């Protein structure tokens, strides 16, 4: 049987080949941190926030925040520290800046957990695989609420020396996990 030769333009052949190739999901584009309008931590509004409630029920607060994160398609950010900790209060001050508030609300459900003097609510980090004493505070657990897994594993205490960073540096660190 004779089959006539069919000529197709190259562009049509290329288009057909691309349609036939299975596509792979694209990696999510990195989230850009907002531009923080102050250059130094000394420029934060005073007094610095006191973000940790010593009387709060940490387990209930984390569970409620996780439910909100799941419903809102955001990551859960568990901020563990104490109001005695300058680095914790500096981080809270940066997160409360108007330039950061909207960013944080879009990407994270934040819950603070008072850990006393490293002797309170330690069941919260233990629940996420951190045994023993925290290496420092603030200790941030950034959790994917769908899998209940820590996405910043091994970097939980990276901001324990928050005072050594600029406000923009803190914003950039938070954005890398969003």
Secondary structure as the mmCIF struct_conf table of DSSP 4:
data_model
#
loop_
_struct_conf.conf_type_id
_struct_conf.id
_struct_conf.beg_label_comp_id
_struct_conf.beg_label_asym_id
_struct_conf.beg_label_seq_id
_struct_conf.end_label_comp_id
_struct_conf.end_label_asym_id
_struct_conf.end_label_seq_id
HELX_RH_AL_P HELX_RH_AL_P1 UNK A 10 UNK A 20
BEND BEND1 UNK A 21 UNK A 21
HELX_LH_PP_P HELX_LH_PP_P1 UNK A 22 UNK A 36
BEND BEND2 UNK A 37 UNK A 37
BEND BEND3 UNK A 39 UNK A 40
HELX_RH_3T_P HELX_RH_3T_P1 UNK A 41 UNK A 43
BEND BEND4 UNK A 44 UNK A 44
BEND BEND5 UNK A 46 UNK A 47
HELX_LH_PP_P HELX_LH_PP_P2 UNK A 48 UNK A 49
TURN_TY1_P TURN_TY1_P1 UNK A 54 UNK A 55
BEND BEND6 UNK A 56 UNK A 56
HELX_RH_AL_P HELX_RH_AL_P2 UNK A 58 UNK A 72
TURN_TY1_P TURN_TY1_P2 UNK A 73 UNK A 73
STRN STRN1 UNK A 75 UNK A 81
TURN_TY1_P TURN_TY1_P3 UNK A 83 UNK A 84
HELX_RH_AL_P HELX_RH_AL_P3 UNK A 86 UNK A 95
TURN_TY1_P TURN_TY1_P4 UNK A 96 UNK A 96
BEND BEND7 UNK A 97 UNK A 97
HELX_RH_AL_P HELX_RH_AL_P4 UNK A 98 UNK A 107
STRN STRN2 UNK A 108 UNK A 114
TURN_TY1_P TURN_TY1_P5 UNK A 116 UNK A 119
BEND BEND8 UNK A 120 UNK A 121
HELX_RH_AL_P HELX_RH_AL_P5 UNK A 122 UNK A 127
TURN_TY1_P TURN_TY1_P6 UNK A 128 UNK A 129
BEND BEND9 UNK A 132 UNK A 133
BEND BEND10 UNK A 135 UNK A 138
STRN STRN3 UNK A 139 UNK A 144
TURN_TY1_P TURN_TY1_P7 UNK A 145 UNK A 148
STRN STRN4 UNK A 149 UNK A 150
TURN_TY1_P TURN_TY1_P8 UNK A 151 UNK A 154
TURN_TY1_P TURN_TY1_P9 UNK A 156 UNK A 161
HELX_RH_3T_P HELX_RH_3T_P2 UNK A 162 UNK A 164
BEND BEND11 UNK A 165 UNK A 165
HELX_RH_AL_P HELX_RH_AL_P6 UNK A 167 UNK A 175
TURN_TY1_P TURN_TY1_P10 UNK A 176 UNK A 177
#
